[in-house]
Amino acid sequence: MGEEPETTEGYRVGRERRSRIVRDATALFARDGYADTSLREIAERVGVSKSALLHHYPSKDALLRAVLAERDRAISVSPPAHVERAADALRDLPRNAAINAASAPGLIEVYAVLSCEALPPDHPAHDYFAQRFAATIDHFTAVLRAAQQDGDLPAHRDPAREAIRLVALWDGLQYQWLYDRESVDVAAELAAHLDDILPRG
């Protein structure tokens, strides 16, 4: 019984250190990219030795996977409560965009940098982004198809094509926002697009 507090404290310290490593790696990947960031640089920023960093994340690829997993956990699309129609869930997307821009700009930055850097097939994040794009488009295709079945998405619009356009618009707006955060309003532009494809009344 006497050793339990030390063990619990050790777990807490370990969790906090892993969180700090992921947070600082995210900042460096967003600034310099994955390829141009070394484990030594990350360790120095965290304030630990490289061997201590490798104790928590045994390779740079493992740390990259942790960064992407944390990004997915933190950047989430939370639907409003009591949504009855798919169109209402879609119209709520601008709210999520505004929340993410305000609360997690660094995660938007790292996504933008890594998604471009990961284009070569041999990049360790290539499959992650390829699968993520496919899954996101499939998700929005299903939601838009449901909106069409509800009569909210006009019959002449193809849900699959609209899903591709929606994802492209959202990502493109985020890239523009990173260059000009004063002039580019991601949420407003998304809302205008959704009003266009989901006319009310």
C-alpha positions as CSV (number, residue, x, y, z in Angstrom):
1,M,0.0,0.0,0.0
2,G,2.8,2.4,0.8
3,E,4.2,2.2,-2.8
4,E,0.9,3.0,-4.5
5,P,1.1,6.8,-4.3
6,E,4.6,6.7,-5.9
7,T,3.3,4.5,-8.6
8,T,0.3,6.7,-9.2
9,E,2.5,9.8,-9.2
10,G,4.8,8.1,-11.7
11,Y,1.9,7.4,-14.0
12,R,0.8,11.0,-13.7
13,V,4.2,12.4,-14.5
14,G,4.5,10.1,-17.4
15,R,1.2,11.1,-18.8
16,E,2.1,14.8,-18.4
17,R,5.4,14.3,-20.1
18,R,3.9,12.4,-23.1
19,S,1.4,15.2,-23.4
20,R,4.1,17.8,-23.4
21,I,6.1,15.9,-26.0
22,V,3.1,15.6,-28.3
23,R,2.3,19.3,-27.8
24,D,5.8,20.5,-28.5
25,A,6.3,18.1,-31.4
26,T,3.0,19.5,-32.9
27,A,4.4,23.0,-32.7
28,L,7.7,22.1,-34.4
29,F,6.0,20.0,-37.1
30,A,3.7,22.9,-37.8
31,R,6.6,25.3,-38.0
32,D,9.3,23.3,-39.8
33,G,7.5,20.2,-41.1
34,Y,8.1,16.6,-40.2
35,A,11.2,16.0,-42.3
36,D,13.0,19.1,-41.1
37,T,12.3,18.5,-37.4
38,S,14.7,16.2,-35.5
39,L,14.0,14.2,-32.3
40,R,16.9,16.1,-30.7
41,E,15.1,19.5,-31.4
42,I,11.9,18.1,-29.9
43,A,13.7,16.8,-26.8
44,E,15.4,20.2,-26.3
45,R,12.1,22.0,-26.5
46,V,10.5,19.6,-24.0
47,G,13.5,19.9,-21.7
48,V,14.4,16.2,-21.7
49,S,17.2,14.0,-23.2
50,K,16.7,12.3,-26.5
51,S,16.8,9.0,-24.7
52,A,14.0,10.1,-22.3
53,L,11.9,11.1,-25.3
54,L,12.5,7.7,-27.0
55,H,11.4,6.0,-23.8
56,H,7.9,7.4,-24.4
57,Y,7.9,7.4,-28.2
58,P,10.4,4.8,-29.6
59,S,10.7,6.4,-33.0
60,K,9.9,9.6,-34.9
61,D,7.2,7.9,-36.8
62,A,5.6,6.8,-33.5
63,L,5.6,10.4,-32.4
64,L,4.1,11.5,-35.7
65,R,1.3,9.0,-35.2
66,A,0.7,10.4,-31.7
67,V,0.6,13.9,-33.0
68,L,-2.0,13.0,-35.6
69,A,-4.1,11.0,-33.1
70,E,-4.1,14.0,-30.7
71,R,-5.1,16.3,-33.6
72,D,-8.0,14.0,-34.5
73,R,-9.1,13.8,-30.8
74,A,-8.9,17.6,-30.3
75,I,-10.4,18.7,-33.7
76,S,-13.8,17.1,-33.6
77,V,-17.1,17.9,-35.3
78,S,-19.7,17.8,-32.5
79,P,-23.3,17.8,-33.7
80,P,-25.8,20.1,-32.0
81,A,-28.1,18.4,-29.5
82,H,-31.4,17.0,-30.8
83,V,-30.6,17.2,-34.5
84,E,-33.5,15.6,-36.4
85,R,-32.5,16.4,-40.0
86,A,-29.2,15.8,-41.7
87,A,-29.3,19.3,-43.1
88,D,-29.3,20.8,-39.6
89,A,-26.1,18.8,-38.8
90,L,-24.5,20.2,-42.0
91,R,-25.6,23.8,-41.2
92,D,-23.9,23.4,-37.8
93,L,-20.5,22.8,-39.4
94,P,-19.5,26.5,-39.5
95,R,-19.9,26.6,-35.7
96,N,-17.4,23.8,-35.4
97,A,-15.1,25.6,-37.8
98,A,-15.2,28.7,-35.7
99,I,-14.6,26.8,-32.4
100,N,-11.6,25.0,-33.9
101,A,-10.1,28.2,-35.3
102,A,-10.4,29.9,-31.9
103,S,-9.4,27.0,-29.6
104,A,-6.8,25.0,-31.7
105,P,-5.1,27.1,-34.4
106,G,-1.9,25.1,-33.9
107,L,-3.7,21.9,-34.8
108,I,-5.0,23.5,-38.0
109,E,-1.5,24.6,-38.8
110,V,0.1,21.1,-38.3
111,Y,-2.7,19.6,-40.4
112,A,-2.0,22.0,-43.3
113,V,1.7,21.5,-43.2
114,L,1.7,17.7,-42.8
115,S,-1.1,17.1,-45.4
116,C,1.0,18.8,-48.0
117,E,4.3,17.2,-46.9
118,A,2.8,13.8,-46.9
119,L,1.9,13.8,-50.6
120,P,4.9,11.4,-51.6
121,P,3.8,7.8,-51.1
122,D,6.8,7.0,-49.0
123,H,6.0,9.6,-46.4
124,P,5.0,8.0,-43.0
125,A,1.8,10.1,-42.9
126,H,0.8,9.5,-46.5
127,D,-1.6,6.6,-45.8
128,Y,-3.1,8.5,-42.9
129,F,-4.1,11.4,-45.0
130,A,-5.2,9.3,-48.0
131,Q,-7.5,7.3,-45.7
132,R,-8.7,10.4,-43.9
133,F,-9.7,12.2,-47.1
134,A,-11.6,9.1,-48.3
135,A,-13.3,8.5,-44.9
136,T,-14.3,12.2,-44.6
137,I,-15.7,12.3,-48.1
138,D,-17.6,9.0,-47.5
139,H,-19.0,10.5,-44.3
140,F,-20.3,13.7,-45.9
141,T,-21.6,11.8,-48.9
142,A,-23.8,9.8,-46.5
143,V,-25.0,12.9,-44.6
144,L,-25.7,14.8,-47.8
145,R,-27.6,11.8,-49.2
146,A,-29.7,11.7,-46.1
147,A,-30.4,15.5,-46.5
148,Q,-31.5,14.7,-50.1
149,Q,-33.8,12.0,-48.9
150,D,-35.3,14.5,-46.4
151,G,-35.9,16.9,-49.3
152,D,-33.3,19.5,-48.2
153,L,-30.6,18.8,-50.8
154,P,-32.1,19.5,-54.2
155,A,-32.5,16.4,-56.5
156,H,-30.2,17.8,-59.2
157,R,-27.2,17.8,-56.7
158,D,-25.1,14.7,-56.5
159,P,-24.3,13.9,-52.8
160,A,-20.9,12.4,-53.7
161,R,-19.8,15.4,-55.8
162,E,-21.1,17.8,-53.2
163,A,-19.1,16.0,-50.5
164,I,-15.9,16.4,-52.5
165,R,-16.6,20.1,-53.0
166,L,-17.4,20.6,-49.3
167,V,-14.2,19.0,-48.1
168,A,-12.1,20.9,-50.7
169,L,-13.8,24.2,-49.8
170,W,-13.2,23.6,-46.0
171,D,-9.6,22.6,-46.4
172,G,-8.9,25.4,-48.9
173,L,-10.4,28.0,-46.7
174,Q,-8.3,26.8,-43.8
175,Y,-5.1,27.2,-45.9
176,Q,-6.2,30.7,-46.9
177,W,-7.0,31.5,-43.2
178,L,-3.5,30.5,-42.2
179,Y,-2.1,33.2,-44.6
180,D,-4.6,35.9,-43.7
181,R,-6.5,35.4,-40.4
182,E,-7.9,38.9,-40.4
183,S,-9.7,38.7,-43.8
184,V,-10.6,35.1,-44.3
185,D,-13.7,34.0,-42.3
186,V,-13.8,30.2,-42.7
187,A,-17.1,29.8,-40.8
188,A,-18.9,32.6,-42.8
189,E,-17.8,31.1,-46.1
190,L,-18.8,27.6,-45.2
191,A,-22.2,28.9,-44.0
192,A,-22.7,30.8,-47.4
193,H,-21.9,27.6,-49.3
194,L,-24.2,25.4,-47.2
195,D,-27.0,28.0,-47.6
196,D,-26.5,27.7,-51.4
197,I,-26.7,24.0,-51.6
198,L,-29.3,23.6,-48.8
199,P,-31.9,26.3,-49.5
200,R,-34.4,26.9,-46.8
201,G,-38.0,26.8,-47.6
